[in-house]
Amino acid sequence: MDALLIFVIRLILGLVFGVLLVRVFKPEWGMVNGIITGLVLVALAYALQYFKKPKPRKKG
């Protein structure tokens, strides 16, 4: 898959789940907090992917 397509899918799903999480657990919060939560979820997905990647081993 193209990296841009993966980013767009993660962004859409992150925003949807972020808004749903805020609506379920903190209904008094606004839509902006849900969008921020979704962006944090997307950032965490990329951070976890970065740390999960195997590091190249040095020979010697």
C-alpha positions as CSV (number, residue, x, y, z in Angstrom):
1,M,0.0,0.0,0.0
2,D,1.1,3.5,-0.6
3,A,2.2,5.4,2.6
4,L,-0.2,8.3,1.9
5,L,-3.2,5.9,1.7
6,I,-2.1,4.2,5.0
7,F,-1.9,7.7,6.6
8,V,-5.3,8.7,5.4
9,I,-6.9,5.5,6.6
10,R,-5.2,5.8,10.0
11,L,-6.3,9.5,10.2
12,I,-9.9,8.8,9.4
13,L,-10.2,5.8,11.8
14,G,-8.3,7.7,14.5
15,L,-10.6,10.7,14.3
16,V,-13.7,8.5,14.3
17,F,-12.5,6.4,17.3
18,G,-11.3,9.5,19.1
19,V,-14.7,11.2,18.8
20,L,-16.5,8.0,19.9
21,L,-14.2,7.6,22.9
22,V,-14.8,11.2,24.0
23,R,-18.6,10.8,23.5
24,V,-18.8,7.6,25.5
25,F,-16.5,8.6,28.4
26,K,-16.7,12.4,28.6
27,P,-20.0,13.5,26.9
28,E,-19.7,17.0,28.3
29,W,-16.5,17.6,26.2
30,G,-16.9,19.1,22.8
31,M,-16.0,17.9,19.3
32,V,-12.6,19.6,19.4
33,N,-11.5,17.4,22.3
34,G,-12.6,14.3,20.3
35,I,-10.6,15.4,17.3
36,I,-7.5,16.1,19.5
37,T,-7.9,12.6,21.0
38,G,-8.1,11.1,17.5
39,L,-4.9,12.9,16.5
40,V,-3.2,11.6,19.6
41,L,-4.3,8.1,18.7
42,V,-2.8,8.5,15.2
43,A,0.5,9.8,16.6
44,L,0.7,6.9,19.0
45,A,0.1,4.5,16.2
46,Y,3.1,5.9,14.3
47,A,5.2,6.0,17.4
48,L,4.5,2.4,18.2
49,Q,5.3,1.5,14.6
50,Y,8.6,3.3,14.8
51,F,9.7,1.6,18.1
52,K,8.5,-1.9,16.9
53,K,10.7,-1.8,13.7
54,P,13.7,-4.0,14.1
55,K,17.0,-2.1,14.3
56,P,19.7,-3.1,11.8
57,R,22.3,-5.2,13.5
58,K,26.0,-4.5,13.3
59,K,28.2,-7.3,12.1
60,G,31.4,-7.9,13.9
